[in-house]
Amino acid sequence: MEATKYYRKYLRLYGPHFTKELCDFAVSLMKDDKGEITPITKKQLEEKLKA
């Protein structure tokens, strides 16, 4: 997908929103008390969303 001129202008003015630093921060909030991230399956996620 090619970026439109308006999107390129937006990026030039405001930059990307979800940077590597923001990704690292978001992931750090996902860790448990032990500092680990426990992956779950799609089925487990759907069950959690239903609950």
mmCIF entry with sequence, helices, sheets and N, C-alpha, C, O atoms, coordinates in Angstrom:
data_MODEL
# 
_entry.id   MODEL 
# 
_entity.id                         1 
_entity.type                       polymer 
_entity.pdbx_number_of_molecules   1 
# 
_entity_poly.entity_id                      1 
_entity_poly.type                           'polypeptide(L)' 
_entity_poly.nstd_linkage                   no 
_entity_poly.nstd_monomer                   no 
_entity_poly.pdbx_seq_one_letter_code       MEATKYYRKYLRLYGPHFTKELCDFAVSLMKDDKGEITPITKKQLEEKLKA 
_entity_poly.pdbx_seq_one_letter_code_can   MEATKYYRKYLRLYGPHFTKELCDFAVSLMKDDKGEITPITKKQLEEKLKA 
_entity_poly.pdbx_strand_id                 A 
# 
loop_
_entity_poly_seq.entity_id 
_entity_poly_seq.num 
_entity_poly_seq.mon_id 
_entity_poly_seq.hetero 
1 1  MET n 
1 2  GLU n 
1 3  ALA n 
1 4  THR n 
1 5  LYS n 
1 6  TYR n 
1 7  TYR n 
1 8  ARG n 
1 9  LYS n 
1 10 TYR n 
1 11 LEU n 
1 12 ARG n 
1 13 LEU n 
1 14 TYR n 
1 15 GLY n 
1 16 PRO n 
1 17 HIS n 
1 18 PHE n 
1 19 THR n 
1 20 LYS n 
1 21 GLU n 
1 22 LEU n 
1 23 CYS n 
1 24 ASP n 
1 25 PHE n 
1 26 ALA n 
1 27 VAL n 
1 28 SER n 
1 29 LEU n 
1 30 MET n 
1 31 LYS n 
1 32 ASP n 
1 33 ASP n 
1 34 LYS n 
1 35 GLY n 
1 36 GLU n 
1 37 ILE n 
1 38 THR n 
1 39 PRO n 
1 40 ILE n 
1 41 THR n 
1 42 LYS n 
1 43 LYS n 
1 44 GLN n 
1 45 LEU n 
1 46 GLU n 
1 47 GLU n 
1 48 LYS n 
1 49 LEU n 
1 50 LYS n 
1 51 ALA n 
# 
_struct_asym.id          A 
_struct_asym.entity_id   1 
# 
loop_
_struct_conf.conf_type_id 
_struct_conf.id 
_struct_conf.pdbx_PDB_helix_id 
_struct_conf.beg_label_comp_id 
_struct_conf.beg_label_asym_id 
_struct_conf.beg_label_seq_id 
_struct_conf.pdbx_beg_PDB_ins_code 
_struct_conf.end_label_comp_id 
_struct_conf.end_label_asym_id 
_struct_conf.end_label_seq_id 
_struct_conf.pdbx_end_PDB_ins_code 
_struct_conf.beg_auth_comp_id 
_struct_conf.beg_auth_asym_id 
_struct_conf.beg_auth_seq_id 
_struct_conf.end_auth_comp_id 
_struct_conf.end_auth_asym_id 
_struct_conf.end_auth_seq_id 
_struct_conf.pdbx_PDB_helix_class 
_struct_conf.details 
_struct_conf.pdbx_PDB_helix_length 
HELX_P HELX_P1 AA1 LYS A 5  ? TYR A 14 ? LYS A 5  TYR A 14 1 ? 10 
HELX_P HELX_P2 AA2 LYS A 20 ? LEU A 29 ? LYS A 20 LEU A 29 1 ? 10 
HELX_P HELX_P3 AA3 LYS A 42 ? LYS A 50 ? LYS A 42 LYS A 50 1 ? 9  
# 
_struct_conf_type.id          HELX_P 
_struct_conf_type.criteria    ? 
_struct_conf_type.reference   ? 
# 
loop_
_atom_site.group_PDB 
_atom_site.id 
_atom_site.type_symbol 
_atom_site.label_atom_id 
_atom_site.label_alt_id 
_atom_site.label_comp_id 
_atom_site.label_asym_id 
_atom_site.label_entity_id 
_atom_site.label_seq_id 
_atom_site.pdbx_PDB_ins_code 
_atom_site.Cartn_x 
_atom_site.Cartn_y 
_atom_site.Cartn_z 
_atom_site.occupancy 
_atom_site.B_iso_or_equiv 
_atom_site.pdbx_formal_charge 
_atom_site.auth_seq_id 
_atom_site.auth_comp_id 
_atom_site.auth_asym_id 
_atom_site.auth_atom_id 
_atom_site.pdbx_PDB_model_num 
ATOM 1   N N  . MET A 1 1  ? 0.843   -1.173  0.000  1.00 0.00 ? 1  MET A N  1 
ATOM 2   C CA . MET A 1 1  ? 0.000   0.000   0.000  1.00 0.00 ? 1  MET A CA 1 
ATOM 3   C C  . MET A 1 1  ? 0.889   1.236   0.000  1.00 0.00 ? 1  MET A C  1 
ATOM 4   O O  . MET A 1 1  ? 1.789   1.365   0.829  1.00 0.00 ? 1  MET A O  1 
ATOM 5   N N  . GLU A 1 2  ? 0.636   2.121   -0.913 1.00 0.00 ? 2  GLU A N  1 
ATOM 6   C CA . GLU A 1 2  ? 1.431   3.333   -1.016 1.00 0.00 ? 2  GLU A CA 1 
ATOM 7   C C  . GLU A 1 2  ? 0.787   4.452   -0.197 1.00 0.00 ? 2  GLU A C  1 
ATOM 8   O O  . GLU A 1 2  ? -0.429  4.644   -0.239 1.00 0.00 ? 2  GLU A O  1 
ATOM 9   N N  . ALA A 1 3  ? 1.597   5.171   0.530  1.00 0.00 ? 3  ALA A N  1 
ATOM 10  C CA . ALA A 1 3  ? 1.091   6.266   1.350  1.00 0.00 ? 3  ALA A CA 1 
ATOM 11  C C  . ALA A 1 3  ? 0.652   7.424   0.460  1.00 0.00 ? 3  ALA A C  1 
ATOM 12  O O  . ALA A 1 3  ? 1.322   7.774   -0.511 1.00 0.00 ? 3  ALA A O  1 
ATOM 13  N N  . THR A 1 4  ? -0.475  8.001   0.809  1.00 0.00 ? 4  THR A N  1 
ATOM 14  C CA . THR A 1 4  ? -0.962  9.155   0.060  1.00 0.00 ? 4  THR A CA 1 
ATOM 15  C C  . THR A 1 4  ? -0.144  10.379  0.431  1.00 0.00 ? 4  THR A C  1 
ATOM 16  O O  . THR A 1 4  ? 0.579   10.375  1.427  1.00 0.00 ? 4  THR A O  1 
ATOM 17  N N  . LYS A 1 5  ? -0.259  11.410  -0.360 1.00 0.00 ? 5  LYS A N  1 
ATOM 18  C CA . LYS A 1 5  ? 0.492   12.630  -0.060 1.00 0.00 ? 5  LYS A CA 1 
ATOM 19  C C  . LYS A 1 5  ? 0.050   13.231  1.276  1.00 0.00 ? 5  LYS A C  1 
ATOM 20  O O  . LYS A 1 5  ? 0.848   13.858  1.973  1.00 0.00 ? 5  LYS A O  1 
ATOM 21  N N  . TYR A 1 6  ? -1.221  13.037  1.628  1.00 0.00 ? 6  TYR A N  1 
ATOM 22  C CA . TYR A 1 6  ? -1.715  13.582  2.895  1.00 0.00 ? 6  TYR A CA 1 
ATOM 23  C C  . TYR A 1 6  ? -1.127  12.821  4.088  1.00 0.00 ? 6  TYR A C  1 
ATOM 24  O O  . TYR A 1 6  ? -0.795  13.411  5.117  1.00 0.00 ? 6  TYR A O  1 
ATOM 25  N N  . TYR A 1 7  ? -1.007  11.514  3.929  1.00 0.00 ? 7  TYR A N  1 
ATOM 26  C CA . TYR A 1 7  ? -0.413  10.713  5.002  1.00 0.00 ? 7  TYR A CA 1 
ATOM 27  C C  . TYR A 1 7  ? 1.064   11.031  5.150  1.00 0.00 ? 7  TYR A C  1 
ATOM 28  O O  . TYR A 1 7  ? 1.569   11.136  6.268  1.00 0.00 ? 7  TYR A O  1 
ATOM 29  N N  . ARG A 1 8  ? 1.754   11.182  4.041  1.00 0.00 ? 8  ARG A N  1 
ATOM 30  C CA . ARG A 1 8  ? 3.176   11.542  4.121  1.00 0.00 ? 8  ARG A CA 1 
ATOM 31  C C  . ARG A 1 8  ? 3.343   12.901  4.800  1.00 0.00 ? 8  ARG A C  1 
ATOM 32  O O  . ARG A 1 8  ? 4.266   13.095  5.592  1.00 0.00 ? 8  ARG A O  1 
ATOM 33  N N  . LYS A 1 9  ? 2.457   13.830  4.490  1.00 0.00 ? 9  LYS A N  1 
ATOM 34  C CA . LYS A 1 9  ? 2.517   15.151  5.130  1.00 0.00 ? 9  LYS A CA 1 
ATOM 35  C C  . LYS A 1 9  ? 2.264   15.016  6.636  1.00 0.00 ? 9  LYS A C  1 
ATOM 36  O O  . LYS A 1 9  ? 2.947   15.643  7.445  1.00 0.00 ? 9  LYS A O  1 
ATOM 37  N N  . TYR A 1 10 ? 1.281   14.196  7.000  1.00 0.00 ? 10 TYR A N  1 
ATOM 38  C CA . TYR A 1 10 ? 0.971   13.957  8.406  1.00 0.00 ? 10 TYR A CA 1 
ATOM 39  C C  . TYR A 1 10 ? 2.197   13.393  9.130  1.00 0.00 ? 10 TYR A C  1 
ATOM 40  O O  . TYR A 1 10 ? 2.560   13.869  10.205 1.00 0.00 ? 10 TYR A O  1 
ATOM 41  N N  . LEU A 1 11 ? 2.833   12.378  8.538  1.00 0.00 ? 11 LEU A N  1 
ATOM 42  C CA . LEU A 1 11 ? 4.025   11.805  9.161  1.00 0.00 ? 11 LEU A CA 1 
ATOM 43  C C  . LEU A 1 11 ? 5.151   12.825  9.278  1.00 0.00 ? 11 LEU A C  1 
ATOM 44  O O  . LEU A 1 11 ? 5.875   12.848  10.273 1.00 0.00 ? 11 LEU A O  1 
ATOM 45  N N  . ARG A 1 12 ? 5.293   13.661  8.265  1.00 0.00 ? 12 ARG A N  1 
ATOM 46  C CA . ARG A 1 12 ? 6.340   14.675  8.299  1.00 0.00 ? 12 ARG A CA 1 
ATOM 47  C C  . ARG A 1 12 ? 6.082   15.668  9.440  1.00 0.00 ? 12 ARG A C  1 
ATOM 48  O O  . ARG A 1 12 ? 7.021   16.118  10.097 1.00 0.00 ? 12 ARG A O  1 
ATOM 49  N N  . LEU A 1 13 ? 4.800   16.010  9.673  1.00 0.00 ? 13 LEU A N  1 
ATOM 50  C CA . LEU A 1 13 ? 4.464   16.975  10.720 1.00 0.00 ? 13 LEU A CA 1 
ATOM 51  C C  . LEU A 1 13 ? 4.474   16.370  12.121 1.00 0.00 ? 13 LEU A C  1 
ATOM 52  O O  . LEU A 1 13 ? 4.969   16.987  13.065 1.00 0.00 ? 13 LEU A O  1 
ATOM 53  N N  . TYR A 1 14 ? 3.925   15.157  12.255 1.00 0.00 ? 14 TYR A N  1 
ATOM 54  C CA . TYR A 1 14 ? 3.704   14.591  13.580 1.00 0.00 ? 14 TYR A CA 1 
ATOM 55  C C  . TYR A 1 14 ? 4.526   13.339  13.886 1.00 0.00 ? 14 TYR A C  1 
ATOM 56  O O  . TYR A 1 14 ? 4.663   12.964  15.050 1.00 0.00 ? 14 TYR A O  1 
ATOM 57  N N  . GLY A 1 15 ? 5.064   12.700  12.876 1.00 0.00 ? 15 GLY A N  1 
ATOM 58  C CA . GLY A 1 15 ? 5.854   11.498  13.082 1.00 0.00 ? 15 GLY A CA 1 
ATOM 59  C C  . GLY A 1 15 ? 4.996   10.288  13.372 1.00 0.00 ? 15 GLY A C  1 
ATOM 60  O O  . GLY A 1 15 ? 3.777   10.405  13.499 1.00 0.00 ? 15 GLY A O  1 
ATOM 61  N N  . PRO A 1 16 ? 5.623   9.119   13.478 1.00 0.00 ? 16 PRO A N  1 
ATOM 62  C CA . PRO A 1 16 ? 4.869   7.900   13.775 1.00 0.00 ? 16 PRO A CA 1 
ATOM 63  C C  . PRO A 1 16 ? 4.403   7.914   15.228 1.00 0.00 ? 16 PRO A C  1 
ATOM 64  O O  . PRO A 1 16 ? 5.082   8.456   16.100 1.00 0.00 ? 16 PRO A O  1 
ATOM 65  N N  . HIS A 1 17 ? 3.255   7.321   15.478 1.00 0.00 ? 17 HIS A N  1 
ATOM 66  C CA . HIS A 1 17 ? 2.710   7.327   16.836 1.00 0.00 ? 17 HIS A CA 1 
ATOM 67  C C  . HIS A 1 17 ? 3.221   6.177   17.678 1.00 0.00 ? 17 HIS A C  1 
ATOM 68  O O  . HIS A 1 17 ? 3.507   6.363   18.861 1.00 0.00 ? 17 HIS A O  1 
ATOM 69  N N  . PHE A 1 18 ? 3.342   4.996   17.102 1.00 0.00 ? 18 PHE A N  1 
ATOM 70  C CA . PHE A 1 18 ? 3.737   3.833   17.886 1.00 0.00 ? 18 PHE A CA 1 
ATOM 71  C C  . PHE A 1 18 ? 5.184   3.504   17.586 1.00 0.00 ? 18 PHE A C  1 
ATOM 72  O O  . PHE A 1 18 ? 5.486   2.676   16.726 1.00 0.00 ? 18 PHE A O  1 
ATOM 73  N N  . THR A 1 19 ? 6.070   4.162   18.306 1.00 0.00 ? 19 THR A N  1 
ATOM 74  C CA . THR A 1 19 ? 7.498   3.995   18.102 1.00 0.00 ? 19 THR A CA 1 
ATOM 75  C C  . THR A 1 19 ? 8.005   2.774   18.864 1.00 0.00 ? 19 THR A C  1 
ATOM 76  O O  . THR A 1 19 ? 7.257   2.158   19.623 1.00 0.00 ? 19 THR A O  1 
ATOM 77  N N  . LYS A 1 20 ? 9.245   2.434   18.666 1.00 0.00 ? 20 LYS A N  1 
ATOM 78  C CA . LYS A 1 20 ? 9.879   1.323   19.382 1.00 0.00 ? 20 LYS A CA 1 
ATOM 79  C C  . LYS A 1 20 ? 9.840   1.577   20.885 1.00 0.00 ? 20 LYS A C  1 
ATOM 80  O O  . LYS A 1 20 ? 9.605   0.655   21.666 1.00 0.00 ? 20 LYS A O  1 
ATOM 81  N N  . GLU A 1 21 ? 10.066  2.805   21.285 1.00 0.00 ? 21 GLU A N  1 
ATOM 82  C CA . GLU A 1 21 ? 10.045  3.142   22.710 1.00 0.00 ? 21 GLU A CA 1 
ATOM 83  C C  . GLU A 1 21 ? 8.651   2.934   23.295 1.00 0.00 ? 21 GLU A C  1 
ATOM 84  O O  . GLU A 1 21 ? 8.515   2.408   24.400 1.00 0.00 ? 21 GLU A O  1 
ATOM 85  N N  . LEU A 1 22 ? 7.608   3.346   22.557 1.00 0.00 ? 22 LEU A N  1 
ATOM 86  C CA . LEU A 1 22 ? 6.243   3.136   23.037 1.00 0.00 ? 22 LEU A CA 1 
ATOM 87  C C  . LEU A 1 22 ? 5.900   1.652   23.078 1.00 0.00 ? 22 LEU A C  1 
ATOM 88  O O  . LEU A 1 22 ? 5.182   1.207   23.973 1.00 0.00 ? 22 LEU A O  1 
ATOM 89  N N  . CYS A 1 23 ? 6.401   0.892   22.127 1.00 0.00 ? 23 CYS A N  1 
ATOM 90  C CA . CYS A 1 23 ? 6.190   -0.554  22.121 1.00 0.00 ? 23 CYS A CA 1 
ATOM 91  C C  . CYS A 1 23 ? 6.826   -1.176  23.353 1.00 0.00 ? 23 CYS A C  1 
ATOM 92  O O  . CYS A 1 23 ? 6.194   -1.988  24.029 1.00 0.00 ? 23 CYS A O  1 
ATOM 93  N N  . ASP A 1 24 ? 8.059   -0.810  23.654 1.00 0.00 ? 24 ASP A N  1 
ATOM 94  C CA . ASP A 1 24 ? 8.751   -1.335  24.829 1.00 0.00 ? 24 ASP A CA 1 
ATOM 95  C C  . ASP A 1 24 ? 8.000   -0.989  26.110 1.00 0.00 ? 24 ASP A C  1 
ATOM 96  O O  . ASP A 1 24 ? 7.896   -1.816  27.016 1.00 0.00 ? 24 ASP A O  1 
ATOM 97  N N  . PHE A 1 25 ? 7.476   0.234   26.187 1.00 0.00 ? 25 PHE A N  1 
ATOM 98  C CA . PHE A 1 25 ? 6.719   0.658   27.366 1.00 0.00 ? 25 PHE A CA 1 
ATOM 99  C C  . PHE A 1 25 ? 5.441   -0.163  27.498 1.00 0.00 ? 25 PHE A C  1 
ATOM 100 O O  . PHE A 1 25 ? 5.111   -0.618  28.593 1.00 0.00 ? 25 PHE A O  1 
ATOM 101 N N  . ALA A 1 26 ? 4.718   -0.359  26.397 1.00 0.00 ? 26 ALA A N  1 
ATOM 102 C CA . ALA A 1 26 ? 3.477   -1.137  26.431 1.00 0.00 ? 26 ALA A CA 1 
ATOM 103 C C  . ALA A 1 26 ? 3.759   -2.571  26.864 1.00 0.00 ? 26 ALA A C  1 
ATOM 104 O O  . ALA A 1 26 ? 3.019   -3.134  27.670 1.00 0.00 ? 26 ALA A O  1 
ATOM 105 N N  . VAL A 1 27 ? 4.813   -3.155  26.339 1.00 0.00 ? 27 VAL A N  1 
ATOM 106 C CA . VAL A 1 27 ? 5.164   -4.531  26.705 1.00 0.00 ? 27 VAL A CA 1 
ATOM 107 C C  . VAL A 1 27 ? 5.563   -4.607  28.175 1.00 0.00 ? 27 VAL A C  1 
ATOM 108 O O  . VAL A 1 27 ? 5.255   -5.592  28.847 1.00 0.00 ? 27 VAL A O  1 
ATOM 109 N N  . SER A 1 28 ? 6.238   -3.591  28.679 1.00 0.00 ? 28 SER A N  1 
ATOM 110 C CA . SER A 1 28 ? 6.643   -3.611  30.085 1.00 0.00 ? 28 SER A CA 1 
ATOM 111 C C  . SER A 1 28 ? 5.434   -3.634  31.011 1.00 0.00 ? 28 SER A C  1 
ATOM 112 O O  . SER A 1 28 ? 5.516   -4.170  32.116 1.00 0.00 ? 28 SER A O  1 
ATOM 113 N N  . LEU A 1 29 ? 4.322   -3.065  30.582 1.00 0.00 ? 29 LEU A N  1 
ATOM 114 C CA . LEU A 1 29 ? 3.107   -3.079  31.391 1.00 0.00 ? 29 LEU A CA 1 
ATOM 115 C C  . LEU A 1 29 ? 2.407   -4.432  31.333 1.00 0.00 ? 29 LEU A C  1 
ATOM 116 O O  . LEU A 1 29 ? 1.542   -4.716  32.161 1.00 0.00 ? 29 LEU A O  1 
ATOM 117 N N  . MET A 1 30 ? 2.767   -5.260  30.374 1.00 0.00 ? 30 MET A N  1 
ATOM 118 C CA . MET A 1 30 ? 2.147   -6.571  30.208 1.00 0.00 ? 30 MET A CA 1 
ATOM 119 C C  . MET A 1 30 ? 2.821   -7.645  31.059 1.00 0.00 ? 30 MET A C  1 
ATOM 120 O O  . MET A 1 30 ? 2.301   -8.757  31.154 1.00 0.00 ? 30 MET A O  1 
ATOM 121 N N  . LYS A 1 31 ? 3.931   -7.354  31.664 1.00 0.00 ? 31 LYS A N  1 
ATOM 122 C CA . LYS A 1 31 ? 4.681   -8.352  32.426 1.00 0.00 ? 31 LYS A CA 1 
ATOM 123 C C  . LYS A 1 31 ? 4.045   -8.575  33.790 1.00 0.00 ? 31 LYS A C  1 
ATOM 124 O O  . LYS A 1 31 ? 3.457   -7.666  34.376 1.00 0.00 ? 31 LYS A O  1 
ATOM 125 N N  . ASP A 1 32 ? 4.174   -9.806  34.284 1.00 0.00 ? 32 ASP A N  1 
ATOM 126 C CA . ASP A 1 32 ? 3.651   -10.120 35.608 1.00 0.00 ? 32 ASP A CA 1 
ATOM 127 C C  . ASP A 1 32 ? 4.675   -9.743  36.678 1.00 0.00 ? 32 ASP A C  1 
ATOM 128 O O  . ASP A 1 32 ? 5.688   -9.108  36.386 1.00 0.00 ? 32 ASP A O  1 
ATOM 129 N N  . ASP A 1 33 ? 4.399   -10.140 37.908 1.00 0.00 ? 33 ASP A N  1 
ATOM 130 C CA . ASP A 1 33 ? 5.281   -9.791  39.030 1.00 0.00 ? 33 ASP A CA 1 
ATOM 131 C C  . ASP A 1 33 ? 6.678   -10.382 38.889 1.00 0.00 ? 33 ASP A C  1 
ATOM 132 O O  . ASP A 1 33 ? 7.639   -9.845  39.439 1.00 0.00 ? 33 ASP A O  1 
ATOM 133 N N  . LYS A 1 34 ? 6.792   -11.488 38.152 1.00 0.00 ? 34 LYS A N  1 
ATOM 134 C CA . LYS A 1 34 ? 8.085   -12.136 37.954 1.00 0.00 ? 34 LYS A CA 1 
ATOM 135 C C  . LYS A 1 34 ? 8.850   -11.508 36.789 1.00 0.00 ? 34 LYS A C  1 
ATOM 136 O O  . LYS A 1 34 ? 9.997   -11.875 36.534 1.00 0.00 ? 34 LYS A O  1 
ATOM 137 N N  . GLY A 1 35 ? 8.226   -10.565 36.081 1.00 0.00 ? 35 GLY A N  1 
ATOM 138 C CA . GLY A 1 35 ? 8.875   -9.934  34.944 1.00 0.00 ? 35 GLY A CA 1 
ATOM 139 C C  . GLY A 1 35 ? 8.784   -10.740 33.668 1.00 0.00 ? 35 GLY A C  1 
ATOM 140 O O  . GLY A 1 35 ? 9.577   -10.547 32.746 1.00 0.00 ? 35 GLY A O  1 
ATOM 141 N N  . GLU A 1 36 ? 7.815   -11.648 33.611 1.00 0.00 ? 36 GLU A N  1 
ATOM 142 C CA . GLU A 1 36 ? 7.662   -12.511 32.451 1.00 0.00 ? 36 GLU A CA 1 
ATOM 143 C C  . GLU A 1 36 ? 6.368   -12.211 31.712 1.00 0.00 ? 36 GLU A C  1 
ATOM 144 O O  . GLU A 1 36 ? 5.393   -11.737 32.297 1.00 0.00 ? 36 GLU A O  1 
ATOM 145 N N  . ILE A 1 37 ? 6.378   -12.491 30.432 1.00 0.00 ? 37 ILE A N  1 
ATOM 146 C CA . ILE A 1 37 ? 5.169   -12.386 29.618 1.00 0.00 ? 37 ILE A CA 1 
ATOM 147 C C  . ILE A 1 37 ? 4.748   -13.811 29.282 1.00 0.00 ? 37 ILE A C  1 
ATOM 148 O O  . ILE A 1 37 ? 5.526   -14.575 28.711 1.00 0.00 ? 37 ILE A O  1 
ATOM 149 N N  . THR A 1 38 ? 3.531   -14.162 29.632 1.00 0.00 ? 38 THR A N  1 
ATOM 150 C CA . THR A 1 38 ? 3.043   -15.504 29.365 1.00 0.00 ? 38 THR A CA 1 
ATOM 151 C C  . THR A 1 38 ? 2.156   -15.474 28.125 1.00 0.00 ? 38 THR A C  1 
ATOM 152 O O  . THR A 1 38 ? 1.073   -14.888 28.154 1.00 0.00 ? 38 THR A O  1 
ATOM 153 N N  . PRO A 1 39 ? 2.599   -16.095 27.043 1.00 0.00 ? 39 PRO A N  1 
ATOM 154 C CA . PRO A 1 39 ? 1.772   -16.104 25.842 1.00 0.00 ? 39 PRO A CA 1 
ATOM 155 C C  . PRO A 1 39 ? 0.547   -16.991 26.027 1.00 0.00 ? 39 PRO A C  1 
ATOM 156 O O  . PRO A 1 39 ? 0.594   -17.989 26.747 1.00 0.00 ? 39 PRO A O  1 
ATOM 157 N N  . ILE A 1 40 ? -0.555  -16.619 25.369 1.00 0.00 ? 40 ILE A N  1 
ATOM 158 C CA . ILE A 1 40 ? -1.764  -17.426 25.407 1.00 0.00 ? 40 ILE A CA 1 
ATOM 159 C C  . ILE A 1 40 ? -2.218  -17.686 23.972 1.00 0.00 ? 40 ILE A C  1 
ATOM 160 O O  . ILE A 1 40 ? -1.824  -16.981 23.042 1.00 0.00 ? 40 ILE A O  1 
ATOM 161 N N  . THR A 1 41 ? -3.043  -18.698 23.815 1.00 0.00 ? 41 THR A N  1 
ATOM 162 C CA . THR A 1 41 ? -3.539  -19.035 22.488 1.00 0.00 ? 41 THR A CA 1 
ATOM 163 C C  . THR A 1 41 ? -4.721  -18.134 22.137 1.00 0.00 ? 41 THR A C  1 
ATOM 164 O O  . THR A 1 41 ? -5.269  -17.442 22.996 1.00 0.00 ? 41 THR A O  1 
ATOM 165 N N  . LYS A 1 42 ? -5.094  -18.155 20.883 1.00 0.00 ? 42 LYS A N  1 
ATOM 166 C CA . LYS A 1 42 ? -6.248  -17.374 20.436 1.00 0.00 ? 42 LYS A CA 1 
ATOM 167 C C  . LYS A 1 42 ? -7.507  -17.835 21.160 1.00 0.00 ? 42 LYS A C  1 
ATOM 168 O O  . LYS A 1 42 ? -8.347  -17.018 21.540 1.00 0.00 ? 42 LYS A O  1 
ATOM 169 N N  . LYS A 1 43 ? -7.636  -19.149 21.349 1.00 0.00 ? 43 LYS A N  1 
ATOM 170 C CA . LYS A 1 43 ? -8.807  -19.683 22.043 1.00 0.00 ? 43 LYS A CA 1 
ATOM 171 C C  . LYS A 1 43 ? -8.870  -19.172 23.489 1.00 0.00 ? 43 LYS A C  1 
ATOM 172 O O  . LYS A 1 43 ? -9.938  -18.797 23.974 1.00 0.00 ? 43 LYS A O  1 
ATOM 173 N N  . GLN A 1 44 ? -7.719  -19.159 24.168 1.00 0.00 ? 44 GLN A N  1 
ATOM 174 C CA . GLN A 1 44 ? -7.681  -18.654 25.543 1.00 0.00 ? 44 GLN A CA 1 
ATOM 175 C C  . GLN A 1 44 ? -8.056  -17.177 25.589 1.00 0.00 ? 44 GLN A C  1 
ATOM 176 O O  . GLN A 1 44 ? -8.760  -16.739 26.499 1.00 0.00 ? 44 GLN A O  1 
ATOM 177 N N  . LEU A 1 45 ? -7.584  -16.411 24.610 1.00 0.00 ? 45 LEU A N  1 
ATOM 178 C CA . LEU A 1 45 ? -7.915  -14.989 24.557 1.00 0.00 ? 45 LEU A CA 1 
ATOM 179 C C  . LEU A 1 45 ? -9.407  -14.788 24.361 1.00 0.00 ? 45 LEU A C  1 
ATOM 180 O O  . LEU A 1 45 ? -10.017 -13.955 25.031 1.00 0.00 ? 45 LEU A O  1 
ATOM 181 N N  . GLU A 1 46 ? -9.998  -15.550 23.442 1.00 0.00 ? 46 GLU A N  1 
ATOM 182 C CA . GLU A 1 46 ? -11.437 -15.423 23.206 1.00 0.00 ? 46 GLU A CA 1 
ATOM 183 C C  . GLU A 1 46 ? -12.233 -15.760 24.454 1.00 0.00 ? 46 GLU A C  1 
ATOM 184 O O  . GLU A 1 46 ? -13.242 -15.114 24.739 1.00 0.00 ? 46 GLU A O  1 
ATOM 185 N N  . GLU A 1 47 ? -11.787 -16.778 25.212 1.00 0.00 ? 47 GLU A N  1 
ATOM 186 C CA . GLU A 1 47 ? -12.471 -17.135 26.459 1.00 0.00 ? 47 GLU A CA 1 
ATOM 187 C C  . GLU A 1 47 ? -12.363 -16.011 27.485 1.00 0.00 ? 47 GLU A C  1 
ATOM 188 O O  . GLU A 1 47 ? -13.326 -15.717 28.193 1.00 0.00 ? 47 GLU A O  1 
ATOM 189 N N  . LYS A 1 48 ? -11.191 -15.382 27.566 1.00 0.00 ? 48 LYS A N  1 
ATOM 190 C CA . LYS A 1 48 ? -11.012 -14.271 28.502 1.00 0.00 ? 48 LYS A CA 1 
ATOM 191 C C  . LYS A 1 48 ? -11.884 -13.078 28.107 1.00 0.00 ? 48 LYS A C  1 
ATOM 192 O O  . LYS A 1 48 ? -12.434 -12.399 28.974 1.00 0.00 ? 48 LYS A O  1 
ATOM 193 N N  . LEU A 1 49 ? -12.011 -12.823 26.814 1.00 0.00 ? 49 LEU A N  1 
ATOM 194 C CA . LEU A 1 49 ? -12.830 -11.705 26.362 1.00 0.00 ? 49 LEU A CA 1 
ATOM 195 C C  . LEU A 1 49 ? -14.318 -11.941 26.619 1.00 0.00 ? 49 LEU A C  1 
ATOM 196 O O  . LEU A 1 49 ? -15.065 -10.989 26.848 1.00 0.00 ? 49 LEU A O  1 
ATOM 197 N N  . LYS A 1 50 ? -14.750 -13.197 26.584 1.00 0.00 ? 50 LYS A N  1 
ATOM 198 C CA . LYS A 1 50 ? -16.146 -13.520 26.862 1.00 0.00 ? 50 LYS A CA 1 
ATOM 199 C C  . LYS A 1 50 ? -16.476 -13.381 28.339 1.00 0.00 ? 50 LYS A C  1 
ATOM 200 O O  . LYS A 1 50 ? -17.611 -13.073 28.704 1.00 0.00 ? 50 LYS A O  1 
ATOM 201 N N  . ALA A 1 51 ? -15.464 -13.612 29.199 1.00 0.00 ? 51 ALA A N  1 
ATOM 202 C CA . ALA A 1 51 ? -15.687 -13.580 30.649 1.00 0.00 ? 51 ALA A CA 1 
ATOM 203 C C  . ALA A 1 51 ? -15.876 -12.171 31.171 1.00 0.00 ? 51 ALA A C  1 
ATOM 204 O O  . ALA A 1 51 ? -16.073 -11.979 32.371 1.00 0.00 ? 51 ALA A O  1 
# 
